[in-house]
Amino acid sequence: MNLDCINEKLSQMLPEGRIKHSIGVADCAVKLSEIYNYDKEKAYIAGIIHDCAKYLNEDEVDEYVNKYEIYLDELERGNIALSHSVIGASIARHEFLVEDKEIINAVKYHTTGREDMTLIEKIIYMADLIEEGRNFPTVDKLRELTYSGKLDEALIMSFNNTIKLIIDRGQLIHPRTVKARNYLINKK
Ligand SMILES: Nc1ncnc2c1ncn2[C@@H]1O[C@H](COP(=O)(O)OP(=O)(O)O)[C@@H](O)[C@H]1O
């Protein structure tokens, strides 16, 4: 699917603010691809589609899960904050006709991260957090680390932030984020 078709389809799935965020992530992913030597087109596609499933309602989630035989684990079931990444990866494959496994997995793991992430998974994870429209207390530090070649440091700090936030909210932590964090700390 070419970019015009992707944008047309996305405009039917996402509100304007989320489209703006998606363009921000895609643009940031391209900049990071220059720094870290990744394919800019692939990074842009992954960035623009990463949140495509963010605004599905419960019925639509069920429809996609059945249609594409998507496996959602216990924490993802009934939690769109987590499931939209996994469902989005299937939509990328089947509806945006993305065949590239790296792009599909970058969408799939953009919320939780995972152990031993690929470069594009790291780029999309960080671009989602630091794109120009984002504004939260530690965003400038994360931008500094990410744009200065310290991608893994930025990821560890982001995983720490997320884990702390989920603990403060008294919610369940998806184990993929813990594994992603432990993996990078062990690798240091
Ligand atoms: N490891 C995790 N365990 C549980 N929930 C998580 C985890 N990681 C992220 N989340 C949830 O996902 C949300 C962030 O999802 P994200 O796709 O980045 O949303 P947005 O783009 O709207 O900020 C967090 O606010 C949190 O609710």
The ligand as an SDF file (V2000), in Angstrom:
LIG
                    3D

 27 29  0  0  0  0  0  0  0  0999 V2000
    4.4220   -2.7670   31.0780 N   0  0  0  0  0  0  0  0  0  0  0  0
    3.2010   -2.2340   31.0980 C   0  0  0  0  0  0  0  0  0  0  0  0
    2.2590   -2.7740   31.8630 N   0  0  0  0  0  0  0  0  0  0  0  0
    1.0350   -2.2650   31.9050 C   0  0  0  0  0  0  0  0  0  0  0  0
    0.6270   -1.1970   31.1830 N   0  0  0  0  0  0  0  0  0  0  0  0
    1.5220   -0.6310   30.3980 C   0  0  0  0  0  0  0  0  0  0  0  0
    2.8550   -1.1050   30.2870 C   0  0  0  0  0  0  0  0  0  0  0  0
    3.5160   -0.3450   29.4040 N   0  0  0  0  0  0  0  0  0  0  0  0
    2.6460    0.5720   28.9880 C   0  0  0  0  0  0  0  0  0  0  0  0
    1.4280    0.4170   29.5800 N   0  0  0  0  0  0  0  0  0  0  0  0
    0.2000    1.2060   29.3820 C   0  0  0  0  0  0  0  0  0  0  0  0
    0.2230    1.7620   28.1120 O   0  0  0  0  0  0  0  0  0  0  0  0
    0.0980    3.1870   28.1950 C   0  0  0  0  0  0  0  0  0  0  0  0
    0.9590    3.8670   27.1680 C   0  0  0  0  0  0  0  0  0  0  0  0
    0.6020    3.4170   25.9180 O   0  0  0  0  0  0  0  0  0  0  0  0
    0.9820    4.2220   24.6220 P   0  0  0  0  0  0  0  0  0  0  0  0
    0.6970    3.3940   23.4370 O   0  0  0  0  0  0  0  0  0  0  0  0
    2.3810    4.7540   24.7550 O   0  0  0  0  0  0  0  0  0  0  0  0
   -0.0740    5.3770   24.7520 O   0  0  0  0  0  0  0  0  0  0  0  0
   -0.0040    6.8850   24.3500 P   0  0  0  0  0  0  0  0  0  0  0  0
    0.6240    6.9100   22.9850 O   0  0  0  0  0  0  0  0  0  0  0  0
   -1.4340    7.3190   24.3550 O   0  0  0  0  0  0  0  0  0  0  0  0
    0.8030    7.5450   25.4270 O   0  0  0  0  0  0  0  0  0  0  0  0
    0.5550    3.5140   29.5870 C   0  0  0  0  0  0  0  0  0  0  0  0
   -0.0310    4.7060   30.0480 O   0  0  0  0  0  0  0  0  0  0  0  0
    0.1140    2.3300   30.3760 C   0  0  0  0  0  0  0  0  0  0  0  0
   -1.2440    2.4880   30.7600 O   0  0  0  0  0  0  0  0  0  0  0  0
  1  2  1  0
  2  3  1  0
  2  7  2  0
  3  4  2  0
  4  5  1  0
  5  6  2  0
  6  7  1  0
  6 10  1  0
  7  8  1  0
  8  9  2  0
  9 10  1  0
 10 11  1  0
 11 12  1  0
 11 26  1  0
 12 13  1  0
 13 14  1  0
 13 24  1  0
 14 15  1  0
 15 16  1  0
 16 17  2  0
 16 18  1  0
 16 19  1  0
 19 20  1  0
 20 21  2  0
 20 22  1  0
 20 23  1  0
 24 25  1  0
 24 26  1  0
 26 27  1  0
M  END
$$$$
